Amino acid sequence: MNQLFSSLLPLLDGPLVAVEQAIPSTHPAAWLAVPLGLLFFGGSVYALLWSNYGARKAGAIYGVAFFGFGLLIGVFWWFGGPGIPPYLGITHLPGQNNAHYAENWFAFEPGAERGEFFAPEQAEFVSVEQYLGLEGQDEEEILADPAYASLSGSVNAAVEQMQDQFLPIDGNGVAQIGVERRSALEEEVAEVQPEDSRRANPFYTADVVGEPRIADDPETGLRLLTAEFQTFANFVDDDGVPVTDPIAVGEPGAWYSFFDPGMRWLPSALWTIVSLLGFLASLFWLDRLEMREKRLLADQVEEPEDLAVPIAQ
């Protein structure tokens, strides 16, 4: 036992890290979580109603209460409320990831099939400041504007996505580009490579040239973004220290991206509509049961009583 503790002591010198692993959305447990939760949550209430009103009327009463409450919170999830922004409820359906209906940028190169739905050559691209009507204001006022902070952060994420498409690089630092493009770049690299240098890893990199510009597409009304990217060659010495700044090779290329506003409202809308239909159906069912009980009670009251008739002596 002492030897066991002695062997464990060196492990306690450093920090201990606990890692939590979430269940993926495709796991069967993720599909069963909601139905089982509803079963345990509503089973005891239904059993109590069953003992007092019977199985059918208990189901109708519980349906009215459950779907009525679901309708109420569904409206708040869908439309929000005083001080409550919309779409804060369920964000995806069972089996989907959290960002399935979230807004997102989708990059595409000029001439791509995805770009056939847009007319970027007709759009009037401007800077983010001009797009928001903040041109001419002080830099501090622009940076403090919530709309600018939100849009600029979204644009930066889109630019990174566009850059990854302009020059895709795998895990080994190798640029995944076509043969023709690589041949053209290699010709320039042979001319600009410094003496006593070797290629860095990654060798080819890219960076945005100038500021990204934004506009509303005249065909679809969706938000469009464009930026120019330049390819660079990187050289280092024998010690791995860069010998020069990255050297531009090739011509700058324009890239585009469109903004999909997403459908965050859809899960909340489906919840609200299903709750409304369930509430109306349960209310109609409960009304039918109440009317049936009233008719049975009325029939019992209207039945004539048997009068005692004296027998003749």
Secondary structure by P-SEA (a helix, b strand, c coil): caaaaaaacccccbbbbbbbbccccccccccaaaaaaaaaacaaaaaaaaacccaaaaaaaaaaaaaaaaaaaaaaaaccccccccccccccccccccccccbbbbbbccccccccccccccccccccccccccccccaaaaaacaaaaaaaaaaaaaaaaaaaaaccccccccccccaaaaaaaaaaaaaccccccccccccbbbbbccbbbbbcccccccbbbbbbbbbbbbbbcccccccccccccccbbbbbccccccccaaaaaaaaaaaaaaaaaaaaaaaaaaaaaaaaaaaaaacccbbbbbccc
